[in-house]
Amino acid sequence: MKAGHAVAIAALLGGLWSQPASAQAPVLSCMGSDYCEADPGSTSYDTTTWSFNSGSADVTLPGYCDGTTACAFYCPNSPGMVTVTVTFWSGGQAVATASSSASCTPEPI
């Protein structure tokens, strides 16, 4: 085998074995009750929006969560489990989402 061919084959095989760096997906952590915090991972974003699938729970947001990476909430009259979703936006396009279940209570526990 000629030296040039050996170098070309080694370069090709090296390219097959190397793995590209993987992007870190966003994570939503809902600790205790009535609070969730988002980690965008490696997602590049301009802003966030939050949504709640509350079933029979009566979710109340004491503050405005959109545009933040943390959100506090409570359910004063009908506590229960809720699904919380944070969406990351860049240039008006949704670029990533993360969801988690959370306990929604009248007061944080």
DRENDO-1510 file (C-alpha; in Angstrom, 1 decimal, always signed):
<recs>
REC; n; res; u; v; w
REC; 1; MET; +0.0; +0.0; +0.0 .
REC; 2; LYS; +1.3; +3.4; -0.9 .
REC; 3; ALA; +1.9; +5.9; +1.9 .
REC; 4; GLY; -0.7; +8.4; +0.5 .
REC; 5; HIS; -3.4; +5.7; +0.5 .
REC; 6; ALA; -2.6; +4.7; +4.0 .
REC; 7; VAL; -3.0; +8.3; +5.2 .
REC; 8; ALA; -6.3; +8.7; +3.3 .
REC; 9; ILE; -7.7; +5.5; +4.8 .
REC; 10; ALA; -6.5; +6.5; +8.3 .
REC; 11; ALA; -8.2; +9.9; +7.9 .
REC; 12; LEU; -11.4; +8.3; +6.6 .
REC; 13; LEU; -11.5; +5.8; +9.5 .
REC; 14; GLY; -10.7; +8.4; +12.0 .
REC; 15; GLY; -13.7; +10.4; +10.8 .
REC; 16; LEU; -15.9; +7.4; +11.2 .
REC; 17; TRP; -14.8; +6.9; +14.8 .
REC; 18; SER; -15.1; +10.5; +15.9 .
REC; 19; GLN; -18.4; +11.5; +17.4 .
REC; 20; PRO; -19.7; +15.1; +17.0 .
REC; 21; ALA; -20.3; +17.0; +20.2 .
REC; 22; SER; -23.9; +16.4; +21.3 .
REC; 23; ALA; -26.3; +19.3; +22.2 .
REC; 24; GLN; -27.5; +19.4; +25.7 .
REC; 25; ALA; -31.3; +19.4; +25.8 .
REC; 26; PRO; -33.2; +21.7; +28.1 .
REC; 27; VAL; -34.4; +20.3; +31.4 .
REC; 28; LEU; -37.3; +21.4; +33.6 .
REC; 29; SER; -37.1; +20.6; +37.3 .
REC; 30; CYS; -40.1; +21.0; +39.5 .
REC; 31; MET; -38.9; +20.7; +43.1 .
REC; 32; GLY; -41.2; +20.2; +46.1 .
REC; 33; SER; -44.4; +21.9; +45.1 .
REC; 34; ASP; -45.4; +25.1; +43.3 .
REC; 35; TYR; -42.1; +25.9; +41.7 .
REC; 36; CYS; -40.3; +24.9; +38.5 .
REC; 37; GLU; -36.9; +26.0; +37.1 .
REC; 38; ALA; -35.7; +25.5; +33.6 .
REC; 39; ASP; -32.1; +24.8; +32.5 .
REC; 40; PRO; -31.8; +25.7; +28.8 .
REC; 41; GLY; -28.8; +23.3; +28.3 .
REC; 42; SER; -27.0; +24.4; +25.1 .
REC; 43; THR; -30.2; +25.9; +23.6 .
REC; 44; SER; -29.7; +29.4; +22.3 .
REC; 45; TYR; -32.8; +31.4; +22.9 .
REC; 46; ASP; -34.3; +34.9; +23.2 .
REC; 47; THR; -37.2; +34.3; +25.5 .
REC; 48; THR; -39.4; +31.7; +27.2 .
REC; 49; THR; -43.1; +31.0; +27.5 .
REC; 50; TRP; -44.8; +28.8; +30.2 .
REC; 51; SER; -47.9; +26.7; +29.9 .
REC; 52; PHE; -49.8; +24.5; +32.4 .
REC; 53; ASN; -52.0; +21.5; +31.8 .
REC; 54; SER; -53.8; +21.6; +35.1 .
REC; 55; GLY; -56.7; +19.1; +34.8 .
REC; 56; SER; -58.9; +19.9; +37.8 .
REC; 57; ALA; -56.3; +21.9; +39.6 .
REC; 58; ASP; -56.8; +25.7; +39.7 .
REC; 59; VAL; -53.4; +27.0; +38.9 .
REC; 60; THR; -52.7; +30.6; +39.9 .
REC; 61; LEU; -49.6; +32.5; +38.8 .
REC; 62; PRO; -48.8; +35.2; +41.3 .
REC; 63; GLY; -46.2; +36.7; +38.9 .
REC; 64; TYR; -45.6; +36.7; +35.2 .
REC; 65; CYS; -43.4; +33.7; +34.3 .
REC; 66; ASP; -42.9; +34.3; +30.5 .
REC; 67; GLY; -39.4; +35.5; +29.7 .
REC; 68; THR; -37.9; +33.8; +32.8 .
REC; 69; THR; -36.3; +30.5; +33.5 .
REC; 70; ALA; -38.2; +30.0; +36.8 .
REC; 71; CYS; -41.9; +30.0; +37.6 .
REC; 72; ALA; -43.8; +29.9; +41.0 .
REC; 73; PHE; -47.5; +29.0; +41.1 .
REC; 74; TYR; -50.1; +27.6; +43.5 .
REC; 75; CYS; -53.5; +26.1; +43.5 .
REC; 76; PRO; -55.5; +27.8; +46.3 .
REC; 77; ASN; -58.8; +25.9; +46.0 .
REC; 78; SER; -58.2; +22.7; +44.1 .
REC; 79; PRO; -54.7; +21.3; +44.6 .
REC; 80; GLY; -53.4; +18.5; +42.3 .
REC; 81; MET; -50.7; +17.4; +39.9 .
REC; 82; VAL; -50.1; +19.6; +36.9 .
REC; 83; THR; -47.9; +19.3; +33.8 .
REC; 84; VAL; -45.7; +22.3; +33.3 .
REC; 85; THR; -44.1; +23.1; +29.9 .
REC; 86; VAL; -41.5; +25.8; +29.2 .
REC; 87; THR; -40.9; +26.7; +25.6 .
REC; 88; PHE; -37.6; +28.4; +24.4 .
REC; 89; TRP; -37.9; +30.8; +21.5 .
REC; 90; SER; -35.4; +32.3; +19.2 .
REC; 91; GLY; -36.2; +34.8; +16.5 .
REC; 92; GLY; -40.0; +34.1; +16.9 .
REC; 93; GLN; -39.5; +30.4; +16.4 .
REC; 94; ALA; -39.9; +27.7; +19.1 .
REC; 95; VAL; -36.5; +26.0; +19.3 .
REC; 96; ALA; -37.0; +23.7; +22.3 .
REC; 97; THR; -39.4; +22.6; +25.0 .
REC; 98; ALA; -39.1; +20.8; +28.3 .
REC; 99; SER; -42.0; +19.4; +30.5 .
REC; 100; SER; -42.4; +18.0; +33.9 .
REC; 101; SER; -45.1; +17.0; +36.4 .
REC; 102; ALA; -45.4; +19.2; +39.5 .
REC; 103; SER; -47.4; +19.2; +42.7 .
REC; 104; CYS; -49.6; +22.2; +42.9 .
REC; 105; THR; -50.8; +23.0; +46.5 .
REC; 106; PRO; -52.4; +25.9; +48.4 .
REC; 107; GLU; -49.0; +26.7; +49.9 .
REC; 108; PRO; -45.5; +25.4; +49.1 .
REC; 109; ILE; -44.5; +22.2; +50.9 .
</recs>
